[in-house]
Amino acid sequence: MKKQPRLNFWQIWNVSFGFLGIQMGFALQGANVSRVLSSLGADLHHLSLFWLAAPVMGLIVQPIVGGASDRTWNRFGRRGPYILGGAIIAALAMFFMPNAGIAVKIMPPLVFGAVMFALMDGSFNITMQPFRALVADMTPEEQRNTGYSIQSFLINTGAVLGSILPFVLTNVLGVSNVDPDGGVPSSVIWSFYIGGGMLLLSVLWTVFRTKEYPPEEYAEYKGLEVVSKEKKEKASLAGFLKLLKETPKTMMQLAVVQFFSWFALYLMWVYTTYALAQHSWGCSIDDVSSKSFQDAGDWVGILFGGYSLFAAIFSVVMSNLANRFGRKNVYAISLLLGGIGYLSTYLFSGGEIIHLNLLITQVDVPSSASLWLFSMVGVGIAWAAILAMPYSILSDSLPADKMGVYMGIFNFTIAGPQIISGIIAGEILRYFFDGEAIYIMIIAGVSMLLGAISVAFVKQNKAVKL
């Protein structure tokens, strides 16, 4: 087997740079889709059902795209065609979703918004899955921790930019965050335009600045046999069930951790706006058109930008910590801090309005809302680890010629808990908590703590140090 060459820092950077734009899109989605759907007429208790579009699309798309990208090679490379194609569709969906009113003659705006949400998330998955495999393709084993840590840094940098964009447009540039007709605010619409443009530009950078290895060269580096096209196609039709049967034990063990982690994350993305609006601003369940609710929505962007910033900072040192203390230890402690972060939000409610200087602008918020930033420190550390550690642990256990399809199958462990969360969360909120969304954050905290405990049962291959 020929030794795979090491990449310099900027080569590894270029491999993952497209994730900057993808995560801007994801961040805008995470912080604003509940707000958009509410503006279009969605009920609080049904929001989690609308959000099911995200994990369902991932469940369908990622294994298919992963397997297809394992068998692809053309002028754009192996993973490149899927990364670029998904980015184009995602950008178009981002341009259309907040403008659901244009489709009123075709279908109700809420239905159009939900369809665009599903299309947007599905195309995010088309683009994102090959990126995971691309890092494993292009980096030798001794640079795997570094590759996924840089990817985590870029993901969280993009998330910071996407999360704070509506807030910046409103509080710095003066774009309105309230629509006089009760529709989607202009600040959100323009944020989706900017996010879609950045997504396309960053993905184009990766596609044209990263030269993937041709099949023969890749096979030499990974110790693989070069398989004919006909044989690959036959295997792709007949071998999926066999692949499931041969799933590495490490993947199955990580699936338990993933279940608790992503169950919690889904709850946060769907309900933070309502939890904060009710708990700090004192909004009622149906008060979705008020300025207080929209101000809370803007502040959620700051909070999500905050946890992404903390995640980006932690990503800088995470690789060294994993090499020194072990991936599992770093992973478990990170999830523990995330659980504590979620639980702590309950402590911060109400309070007088205070004036904050955020350097780029000044804003008045309830004192408790500012304290939620401390909760986001733990959430950010957990998020950084969730984005990197499972893939770093898993990639050492996967055959190189099936990296894409197994990474796609691994997405079941992300989509599954979100689907379960989406089905039951609304009913739990309705029948147990009388619409008080802060208690959903408590459930998220407990779930993340269970994830931290589950890391202890993961058996991994020996980590390769830098």
N, C-alpha and C positions, 0 to 999 in steps of 0.2 A: 504494500500500500504506500503510495506516494504521500509525503508529508504536506499537509495543506499549509499554504503560506499565511503568516500572521498579517493582520490588517493594521494600518496605522490608525490613529485616533479619528482623523477626518473621514477615512474610508468607512469606519464603523458608524460614524455620525451620519454620513450620506445614506447608508443602508436603512436607517430608521427615521430620516428626516421627515418623510411623508406623514408619519404619525403625528407630527405637530399639527397639521391641518385637520387630520381625521379626528383628533381629540378636541380640537376647537369645535368641530361639528357635534361630537358626542356631548361636550360640556354645555353647548347651547341647548341641545336636546334635553339633557338631564335637568338643567336649571329652569327651563322655560316651557317644555311641552305640557306639563300639567297646567301651567298658567295659560297657554294658548288654547288648550282644549276646554278649560273652564270658561274662557272668553267666548268660545264657540258654542257653549251650552252644556258641557259635560257636568254631571253631578259628582260631588265629592266621593260618594260611596262607589261610583262606577269607574273612577279614574284608573284604578289598578287593572281593570279589565281592558281598558284602552291600551295600557302600557304592555299588555301581553303580546302586542305585535312585535315588540323588540326581541324578547327571547325566542318566540316562535320562529321569527325570520332567521335568527342565528342558528336555531336547531336544524332548520332545513338547509340553509345556505352553506354554512361553514364546512360540513363534511363533504358536500358535493364539490365545492370550490377547492378544498384541500386535496381531495383525490385527483381532480382534474389538473391542478397545478403540478402535482407530482409527475404527470405524464406529458406536460406541455414543454415545447421549446420552439420559439420563433424569434423574429428580429428584436422583440422587446424582452426576451429572456424566458425564464421559467415561471416566475411569480409575477413579473412585471405586467403582462396583459390583464390579469385579474385585478391587480392593484389600480391600474389606470382606468379600466372599464368601470369598476365600482365607484371610483372617485367622480367620474363624469355624471353617473346616474345620481349619486348622493348630492352633488352640488345642485343639480336641477331640482331635486326634491326639496332641498333647503330653500331654493328661490320661491317655490310654489306654496309650501305648507302654510306659512303665516298669511298668505293671501287667499284663504279659503273662500272669501266672499266672491271671487271672480267665477266660481263654479256654481253659483246659486241656481243658475238655469239648468244645470246638469244634475246636480245632487245637493242635498243639504250641506251647508258649510261644515258641520261637525263630521259628517261622513267623509267629505273630501279631505279634511284635516287628518282624520284617522288613516285614510288611505295613503296620504303623503308621508305620514309618520312611519307606516309600515314599509313603504318604498325606501324612505330615507335610511331607516335602520337596516333593512335588508342589504342595501348597497354599501353601507358602512361595513357590514360583515363580509361582503365580497372583497372589499379592499383590505380590511384588517387581518383576516385569517392568513393570507399569504405573507403578510409582513412578519407574523410570528415565525413562520417557517423560514423566511428569508434570512433572519438572523442566524438560525441554526445552520442554514446552507452555507453562508458566507464566512462564518467565524470558526476557527479550529476550537477544539474542546477547551483549551486553556484560556480562551478569550470569551467563553460563553457567558460567564457572570458579568463581564464588562459590557458585552453586547446588549444583554437584557437590561442592565442598569442604565445604559445610555438611552435605550428605548423608553424606559420608565421615566427618565428625566425629560425627554422630548414630549412624551405623552402628557406629563403633568404641566409642562410649560404651556403647551397648547390648551390644556384645560383651564389654566389660570386666565389666559387671554380670552377664551370663549366665555368663561363664567362671568368675568367682570365687564364684558363688552356692553350689555344693555345699561348697566349702572353708569359706565363712563359716558355713553352717548347721552344719557339723561342729565347727569350731574355736572359734566364737563362741557359738552357740546350743546346742551339745551334741547335735545330731542325729547318730545313728550312721551311719558310713560303711561298716559291715560288716554284711551280713545273715547271721544265724546259720545259715540254711539254704543259704547260697551263692547267694542270689538278688540282685536289684537292691537296693542299699542305700537306706535311708529318705532319706538326704540327697539322693540323685539324684531319687527320686520327688517329694519336695517341691519341688525345684528346677524340675522340669518343670511342676508345678502353678503355681508363681509366675510362671514364664516365659510360660506360656500366658495367664495373666490379664493380664500387662503387655502382651503382644502385642495383645490385643483392645482394651485401653484406649488405647494409643498410636495404633493405626490409626483408632479412632473419632475421636480428636482431629483427625487430618489430614482425614478425610472430611467432618467437620462444620465445620471451621475454614477449609477451602480451597474457594473458589468458583471452579470451572472456567469457562472462557469458553464461552458458547454457540457452536454451529457457525458461525453467521454472523459473530460477532465474532472468533472464532478465525481464520476465513478472511481477514478483513480484516488482521489483524495479521501473518499469515504469507504474505500475497499469494497466496491460493488461490482457486480457483473453488468455490463451494458446489455439491456434487454431490448429486443426488437419491438417496434411499434405494435405489431399484430399481437404479440404475446402480452404486452401491457394492456391492450384493450380487452383481451380475453380475461385477464386477471381482474380488471376493474369491474367487470360484470359479475364474475363468479365469486370473487374473494372477499366481499365486504363482510359477510357473516363470519367467515374464517378470521378476518382481522379482529372482529369483536371477541371471538373466542380466545384469541391470542393476545388480548389486551394486557400489557404489563401490569403486574400487581401494584407497582408504584402509582400508576394512573388511578387504579381503583381506590387506593388509600387516599390519594389526593382528592378524589371526588367527594369524600366526606367533608374534608376541610372546605372545599369549594362550595359545597351545599350551604353550610352555615354562613360563609363569607358573603356569597352573592345573594342569599336570602335577605341579609341585612342591608346590602347596598341597594337592592331594588326598593325596599321600604323607604330608604332615605331619599332616593331620587323622586319617588312618587309623592311623598307626603311632607317633605321638609317645608315647602312653602306654606302649606296649611298649618303645620305644627308651629312654625314661627309666627305666622299671622295671628293665630289664636292665642298662643302662649305669651307672646311679647307685646303685640299690638292690640290684643283684645278683640280681634275681629270675630264675627259670628260665622257659622258654617256657610251661609248663603251670601256673605258679604264680599263677593268676588269682583265687583265692579268698582269698589271704593278706592280712593287714593291710598288708604292705609294698607289694603291688600296688595296693591301694586307696589307700594314702597317696600313691603315685606318681600315681595317677589324680587325686587331689585337687590335687596340685602341678601337674599339667598344666593344671588349671583356672586356677591362678595364672599359669602361663607364658602361656597363651592370653589371660588378662586383661591380662598385661603387654604382649604385642605389640599388643593392641587399644588399650591406654592410650597406648603410644608412637605408634601410628597416629593416634589422636585428637589428640594434641599436634601431630604433624606436619601434620595436616589444617588446623590453624589458620593455618599459614604457607604451606601448599602453593600456594594460589591466587596469593599475591604472588610466590613463587618462580617459578611457571610464567609469570606475566606478565613478570617481569624476565629470566629466563634461558631461557625457552622451555619449552613442555610436554614436548617430546621429551627435552631434557637432564635435566629433573627426573625424568621417567619412567625413563630409562636408569640414572641414578645410584641411584635408589631400588631398582631391581631388582638392581643390583650389590651394594648393601648387604644386600639380602635373601639373596642367594646366599652372601655371606660369613658371614651369621648362621647359615644352615643348616650350612655346612661347619665352623664353629667348635664345634658341639655335640660333635663327635668328641673334642675336646680335654678335655672335662669329664666324667670318669668316676670312680666310686668315692669314696674320701675318708671321713674320719671324720664322725660325726654332729655337727652344730653347732646351736646354739640361735639362732633368728632372731626378732626383734621386728618384726612387721608392722603395728604400731600398733593394728590392730583385734583382734589376737591374737598369741600367740607359738607357735612351732612348731619341732620338731626335724626336720632333714632332712640328708641327706648333703651335704657341702660342695660337691661337684660339681653337685648339683641346683640350688643357689643361683646358680651361675655361668651356668646356662642362661638366666637372666634377661638377661645381657649379649647373648647370641645373639638374644634376642627384640627387641632394639632395631632391628637391621637388618631382621628379619622384619616388624616393625610398620611401618617406613617403606615397605617394599615393598608391604605390604598396603594402606596408605593410597593409594598411587599407583595400584595395580591397581583400586581401587574408583572412582577419579575420572578419571584421565588418559585411559584409552581412550575413555570416554564423552564426555569433553570434546572430545577430538580428533575423534571420530566424528560427534558431533552437528552439527558445522559442515558435514559432507559429505552429510547426509541430507535428502531432501525432507520438509518439515514435515508433509505430509498422509500420509506413510508412516512417520513416526517410530516408532510403536509396533511395527509389523510388522518393520521393519528392526532395531530393538532386540531383538526376539524372535529373529530370524534370527541376530543377533550372538551370541546365547546358544549357538549351535552351537560357537563358538570357546571357550566355557567347558565345555560338556558333553563335547565330543569328546575333549579331552585327558584328562579325568577317566575316561571310559569306557576309553580305552586303558590308562591307569595302573591302573585297577581290574582289567583282564584280565590284565596281565602282572606286576604288582608282587608278588603272592603267589607266583608261580612263581619270580621272581628271588630273593625272600627264601628260598624253600625250597632251590633248587638251587645258588645261588651264595654265599649268605651264611649258610647253616645256621641260619636263624631269628634271626640277630643283626640286630635292627631298626635299630640305629644306622647301618648302612650304607645303609639306605633314605634316611636324612637326608642322607647324602653325595650320593646321586643327586639328591635334591631341590635341593641347593645348586648342583650342576653345571647342572641344568636352568634354574634361575633366572638363572645367569650367561649362559647362551645366550639367554635372553629379553632381558637387558640389551643384548647385542650386536645382537639383531634389531631393536631400536628404531631403529637408524641407517637402516634401509631403509624406514621409514614416511614417506610423503609426505603432508603435511597442508595443509589450507587455512590461511591466515594467521590466527594466533590473535588474538582480539579482546580488547583490554585493558579493564580496568575504568575 
